[in-house]
Amino acid sequence: MRDESVASGMGEGGRTFRLHNAVVPARPLEPALYLVATPIGNLSDITLRALETLAGADVLACEDTRVTRVLLDRYGIVNRPYAYHEYNADEVGPRLIAALEAGKSVALVSDAGTPLVSDPGYRLALLAIEAGHRVVPIPGASAPLAALVGAGLPNDAFFFAGFLPSKDKARRDRLAELAGVPATLLFFESPHRIAATLVSAADVLGESRPACVCRELTKTFEEFRRGTLGELAAHYAQASAVKGEIVLVIGPPGEAAAPEAEDVDRLLAKLVRDMPAGKAATEAARQTGLPRRDLYQRLLDLKDGDAR
């Protein structure tokens, strides 16, 4: 994208959108960075404010112009989208900030859902804030929240952890760190890794912990598969090729009395005889529900005490 392409973006849009076969004018936008939530599947899940913003923005930035064009065409919006993604953020980000400096309105969308949630939009928002520009969220669809309210698990407190690592050891270590979080856990997951992730989660968090695999949210084949981590791991181990985007929701840990410090020390001493300190801390976290980081530090303290 050339510098002049952004500069010439002002006024390219038709400033209208189509709704139920009626052409609706979009109100002028004040100069700001607008973070616009878009549908995660069903294109009807778009707000009127989002349509106004997409039609009225001087510059429209998106992850993939082809994906965004489908949404724009659905609602008769002729604004031209420019690509902004993790591979060109260093180059395009400053140009979008320059458009803000020139008094233009800039709208940012991701391929689906709310910008900045597991996408590079955070970097652009931070640049805008640091430069003193307004950042305006245009709320709407969000896959983690849709999964949370449909999963049937406690939602008074929740922790969104994005994507788990793809390597098994790193994934188990991360799950061990989150084992004691007193909240429902939410993860994005690939359909190609969901079976392996469920095995890891059952081993680290316990087979009886309740969970839900939320697949293809708001789309034709939307599915909420509920059960314990053990049951879900067994199901997906035998399932044929899994398709679609997935949010994995895992219920909070059950109430349990905190183990005595002496019992924890005995467990750590036993485990470290048979495995490296890092693995011993991970296993102790699984068994006790205590944070892995604290257990690892306790192991180091115990070793220091033995050395004196």
C-alpha positions, 0 to 999 in steps of 0.5 A: 500500500503506497502512502498516497493510497491512504491519503486519497482514501478520504471520500472514497466511500459512498457514505451510505449502507443498505439495510432491508433494501433501503439506502441509509446515509452514514453520519460523518465521523469525527477523527479517531481510530474506530475499532469495529466488531464484525460478525463471527459467522452470521453476517446478520450479527452486525450493529447499525453503528458498525455499518455507519462506521464502515460506510463513513470512515475515511480510511478502512483497515482490515486483516484480509480485504477479501473477507471484509469485501464480503461484508461490505458487499452484503450491506452495499458499502463501497468504502475501499478496505486496506490490508493491515495485518501482522506481516505489514503492521510495521509498514502500514501502522505508521501510515494509518497514524499519519491519516489520523494526524491529517484529521481523518477517521480510521476504522479497523476491523478483524476478519471476524469478531472484535479487533485487538482480541488475539490479533495485531490491532493492539499495536495500532491502538497503542500507537494511536493512544501514544500519539494522543488520538481518540480510540473508539470501540464499536462493540459487537460480536465476540467469539469468547463471549458467545462461547461463554454464555452458551457453554453452560458453565459459571460465567461470574468470573472468566479468564480468556487465555487466547491460543495455547502453545502448539507443543505438548510440553509448553501447552501442559506448562501453560495449563498448569499455570492456569490450573488454580485460576478461580474462574472459567477458562476460555481458549481459542483452538485449532480443529487440528489440535483440539484432540491433543489439547483435551488430552493435555487439559484432562491430564493437567487439570483433571479428567472430571473438570467440566468443559465445553467445545464450542464450534462454528459459533453463529454458523449453520453447523454451530455445536456446543459439546459439553462434558468433562475433560475426560469425556471430551478427550475420549470423544475427540480421540475417536472423532473423524476430521474436526472442522471449523473454528473452536473456543474451548471453555473449561469450568473453574476448579472445584473448591478444595482446602489448600494443602499444608506447606509441609505436605507440599514440600514432601510432594515436591521432594518426592517428585524431584527425585524422579524428574527435573525440577520444572516437570516436578513443579508442573506435576505438583501444580496439577495435583495441588492446584497451586501455581506452578511458578510458586511451586518451582520457586519453592523447589529452588528454595528447598535446594538452597536450604539443602546446600547450606 
